[in-house]
C-alpha cells in the first residue's frame, strides 16, 4: 500500500490486544465463563489471509474475511456513561484490537493499515447476549452499532500496545469514535 492509496494518517493508541486459542462464548451466557480472565497480549502477529497467530479464528476458512476484529475504546466509554457503570474492560468484548482515537465504524468496507499491517474492514462485529454478563446489564443492546468491525488481514506484521499510526482511504473523525452507527433502513 502506498501513501496515495491510504492518504489519511491518524495517531492512535492500541489499548488492548487479544489472541484467544479457544472460542469461549458458545451457547447460553454463563456468569462463570464470562468471569474468566481475558487472554490479553502485549503484541500479536498478524498473517495475511489467516489472522492473528494463536487466535481461535486464525486460518479457519469460514472466518477468512473476518479473522481480526477491531473496536473503538470510546464506544465502551460512551456505553459506561449511558449505563451509569464504572469503566468497562474493552477486552471483555472479545475483540482482537482495541483502539483509542479512531472512528472504527467508518472503516466498514474500507482498506486501512495499523502500523503497516493492512486490513480490509468488513461487516460489523455485532455484539452478543454474553456482553450483558461480561460487561454490564444492558451492554448487549448498548453495543449495537459500536461493536467494532471484522477485518481480513492483507499483509503480515506485528501489532503492539501503545502509540500507533492508522492510515485510511477515507477521512475519519476521531470525535465520532464512540458514536453508534446504525444500518440504514432497508428499502421496501
C-alpha positions as CSV (number, residue, x, y, z in Angstrom):
1,X,0.0,0.0,0.0
2,X,1.3,3.4,-0.9
3,X,0.5,6.7,0.8
4,X,-1.6,7.5,-2.2
5,X,-3.9,4.6,-1.5
6,X,-4.2,5.4,2.2
7,X,-3.7,9.1,2.3
8,X,-5.3,9.9,5.7
9,X,-3.0,9.5,8.7
10,X,-4.0,9.4,12.4
11,X,-2.0,8.9,15.6
12,X,-4.0,6.4,17.6
13,X,-3.3,4.2,20.6
14,X,-3.6,0.4,20.8
15,X,-5.0,0.0,24.3
16,X,-5.8,-3.7,24.1
17,X,-4.8,-6.8,22.2
18,X,-6.4,-10.2,22.5
19,X,-5.5,-13.6,21.0
20,X,-7.6,-16.4,22.4
21,X,-6.9,-20.0,21.4
22,X,-10.5,-21.1,22.2
23,X,-13.9,-19.8,21.4
24,X,-15.2,-19.1,24.9
25,X,-18.7,-17.7,24.4
26,X,-20.8,-20.5,23.0
27,X,-24.4,-21.3,23.8
28,X,-26.3,-19.5,26.5
29,X,-24.5,-16.9,28.6
30,X,-22.9,-18.3,31.7
31,X,-21.6,-16.0,34.5
32,X,-18.7,-18.3,35.5
33,X,-17.4,-18.4,31.9
34,X,-17.9,-14.7,31.4
35,X,-15.8,-14.0,34.6
36,X,-12.7,-15.9,33.4
37,X,-9.5,-13.9,32.8
38,X,-9.1,-12.4,29.3
39,X,-6.2,-13.5,27.2
40,X,-4.6,-10.1,26.7
41,X,-1.3,-9.7,24.9
42,X,1.4,-7.0,24.6
43,X,1.8,-7.9,21.0
44,X,0.2,-10.1,18.3
45,X,1.5,-11.4,15.0
46,X,-0.8,-11.0,12.0
47,X,-0.6,-13.2,9.0
48,X,-2.1,-12.2,5.6
49,X,-5.2,-14.3,4.7
50,X,-5.0,-16.1,8.1
51,X,-5.5,-13.8,11.0
52,X,-3.7,-13.5,14.4
53,X,-1.3,-16.2,15.3
54,X,-2.7,-18.2,18.2
55,X,-6.2,-16.9,17.9
56,X,-9.3,-19.1,17.6
57,X,-10.2,-17.7,14.2
58,X,-6.7,-17.8,12.5
59,X,-6.8,-20.0,9.4
60,X,-10.4,-21.0,9.8
61,X,-11.9,-20.9,6.3
62,X,-15.3,-19.6,7.4
63,X,-13.6,-16.7,9.1
64,X,-11.0,-15.8,6.4
65,X,-12.6,-12.4,5.7
66,X,-13.4,-11.8,9.4
67,X,-10.4,-13.2,11.3
68,X,-9.3,-9.9,13.0
69,X,-11.8,-7.8,15.0
70,X,-11.2,-4.1,15.8
71,X,-13.2,-1.9,18.2
72,X,-13.0,1.7,19.4
73,X,-12.4,2.1,23.2
74,X,-14.5,5.2,23.1
75,X,-17.6,3.1,22.3
76,X,-17.2,1.4,25.7
77,X,-16.6,4.7,27.4
78,X,-19.9,6.0,25.9
79,X,-21.7,2.8,26.9
80,X,-20.4,3.1,30.5
81,X,-21.7,6.7,30.7
82,X,-25.1,5.6,29.3
83,X,-25.4,2.7,31.7
84,X,-24.0,4.6,34.7
85,X,-21.4,2.0,35.4
86,X,-17.7,2.4,36.1
87,X,-15.2,1.8,33.4
88,X,-15.8,-1.3,31.2
89,X,-13.0,-3.7,30.2
90,X,-12.8,-3.4,26.4
91,X,-11.2,-6.8,26.1
92,X,-14.2,-8.4,27.6
93,X,-15.9,-7.7,24.3
94,X,-13.5,-10.4,22.9
95,X,-12.3,-8.1,20.1
96,X,-8.7,-8.6,19.0
97,X,-7.6,-5.0,18.7
98,X,-8.9,-2.1,20.9
99,X,-8.1,1.4,19.5
100,X,-8.4,4.8,21.1
101,X,-8.6,7.8,18.8
102,X,-10.1,6.1,15.7
103,X,-13.6,6.2,14.2
104,X,-13.5,2.4,13.7
105,X,-17.1,2.0,12.5
106,X,-16.3,4.3,9.5
107,X,-13.8,1.7,8.3
108,X,-16.5,-0.8,7.3
109,X,-15.8,-1.9,3.7
110,X,-12.6,0.1,3.6
111,X,-8.9,-0.7,3.4
112,X,-6.8,0.7,6.3
113,X,-3.4,0.0,7.9
114,X,-2.4,-0.1,11.5
115,X,1.4,0.3,12.0
116,X,1.8,-1.1,8.4
117,X,-0.5,-4.1,8.8
118,X,-3.1,-3.7,6.0
119,X,-6.6,-4.8,6.9
120,X,-9.8,-4.8,4.8
121,X,-12.6,-3.6,7.0
122,X,-15.7,-5.7,6.6
123,X,-19.0,-6.3,8.2
124,X,-19.9,-5.1,11.7
125,X,-18.8,-7.3,14.6
126,X,-22.3,-7.5,16.1
127,X,-22.5,-7.8,19.9
128,X,-24.0,-10.9,21.5
129,X,-26.0,-11.5,24.7
130,X,-22.9,-12.5,26.6
131,X,-22.0,-8.8,26.9
132,X,-24.7,-8.4,29.5
133,X,-22.7,-10.7,31.8
134,X,-19.2,-9.9,30.7
135,X,-19.6,-6.1,30.8
136,X,-22.8,-4.9,32.4
137,X,-26.6,-5.5,32.2
138,X,-27.8,-3.6,29.0
139,X,-24.4,-3.9,27.2
140,X,-25.8,-6.2,24.5
141,X,-28.3,-3.7,23.3
142,X,-26.0,-0.7,24.1
143,X,-23.1,-2.0,21.9
144,X,-25.3,-2.3,18.8
145,X,-23.7,-0.1,16.1
146,X,-20.4,0.2,18.0
147,X,-19.3,-3.4,18.5
148,X,-16.4,-2.9,16.0
149,X,-15.7,-4.4,12.6
150,X,-14.5,-7.7,11.3
151,X,-11.4,-7.5,9.1
152,X,-9.4,-9.6,6.7
153,X,-5.6,-9.2,7.0
154,X,-4.0,-8.4,3.7
155,X,-0.4,-8.2,4.9
156,X,1.8,-9.8,7.6
157,X,3.0,-7.7,10.6
158,X,3.1,-7.2,14.3
159,X,0.8,-5.0,16.4
160,X,1.9,-3.8,19.8
161,X,0.2,-2.0,22.7
162,X,0.9,1.7,22.7
163,X,1.1,4.5,20.2
164,X,0.4,3.5,16.6
165,X,-0.3,5.0,13.2
166,X,-3.6,4.3,11.4
167,X,-3.8,5.1,7.7
168,X,-7.1,5.0,5.8
169,X,-8.5,5.5,2.4
170,X,-11.3,7.8,3.8
171,X,-11.2,10.7,6.3
172,X,-12.1,9.8,9.8
173,X,-13.4,11.9,12.7
174,X,-11.9,10.8,15.9
175,X,-14.5,12.8,17.8
176,X,-17.1,10.3,16.5
177,X,-15.2,7.2,17.7
178,X,-17.8,6.4,20.4
179,X,-20.9,7.0,18.3
180,X,-23.1,4.1,17.4
181,X,-23.6,3.6,13.7
182,X,-26.9,2.1,12.8
183,X,-27.6,0.5,9.5
184,X,-29.8,2.3,7.1
185,X,-33.3,1.0,6.9
186,X,-33.9,-1.5,4.1
187,X,-35.8,-0.2,1.1
188,X,-39.0,-1.9,0.5
